[in-house]
Amino acid sequence: MNSGNTQILGILLGVFALISVIASVVTVLDKVRAIRHEWRIPENTLLLIAAAGGAPAMLITMLIIRHKTRHGKFMVGLPIILLFQIIVLLWCNFRLGLF
């Protein structure tokens, strides 16, 4: 792995970490708002954050806090999004040698 790839990998990991934190915080916030019967974060927004790279963190957070665990859209959708993201990462590694 050359210096340019190392820099790209560092940036990708930083972005992934930031999106993961955002995914976890937004999931907990939606749970708190649900308990308080307040305005909720739209499901499409949660799914968009998951698709942007937050699927692993969101799925783990939802399982830990038991939020939306009865919704097929999330309990099936998030693993599918995660699988797609893993395939993309493997492709990047194979084609671009990023890892």
N, C-alpha and C positions, 0 to 999 in steps of 0.2 A: 504494500500500500504506500503510495507516494504522499508527499506533503500536502498536495492539493486535495487528495481524497480524505486525508486525516482531518483537514479543516472542514470539508463538507460534512463528514461524519459527526464532527463536534457540533456543528450548527444544527444538523438534523436531530441529534440527541437533545440539544437544548430546547429546540422547538417542541419535540415530543414530550419532554419533561413539563414544559409550560402548559401544553394542551392537556396533559394528564392531570395537573393540578386544577386547571379550570374545570375539567370534566368532573372531578371529585367534588369540588366546591359547589358547582351548579347542581349536582345530584343531591347533595345534602341540603342545599337551600330549597330545592323543590320539595324534599321530604318535610322540612320544617314548615314550609308554607302550606303543605297539605294538612299537617296536623292542626295548624292554626286556622284552617279554612280561608286562607288568603289566596290572592291571585297566583296562579301556578305558571311555571315555565312551560311553554308549549312543547309537546312531544316532538314535533319536527325540529325544534331548536336543539333538544337533547340529542336527537339522532344525527343532526348536522355536526355537533361537537364530537360525537362518537366517530363519524365518518372522517373528520379532520385529523384523527389520530388518538382520540380519547377513549376509544372502545375498551381497551384493557382496564384502564382505571375506572371507567364508568361501570363496567360490568362487576368488577370486584367491589366497588363502593355500594352498588345496588344490592349485592348479595349480603354484604356486611350489615347494612342498615335496613335490610328487608324492604326495599322500596321498588315498586313496579315489578316485583318478582312473579306476579300472576299475569303480567301482560306479555303475551306471545310476541308482540312487536319488539319487545326489549330482550326477553329471554331467548328468543330465537334469532332476532335481528342483530343484536350485538355480537354474538359469536360468528354470525355470517360476515359481518363487517370486519371483525378481527381476523377471520380466516383470509379474507380478501387482502387485508393489509399485510399479513404475513407473506402471502403469495407475491405481492408487489415488492416487499423487502427482499425476498429470495431472488426475484427477477433482477432487482437492482444489483444485488451481489454477484449474480451470474454474469449479467451483461456489462456492468460498469465496474465491478470489482471494488465496491465501496467498503466492504467489511473484511 
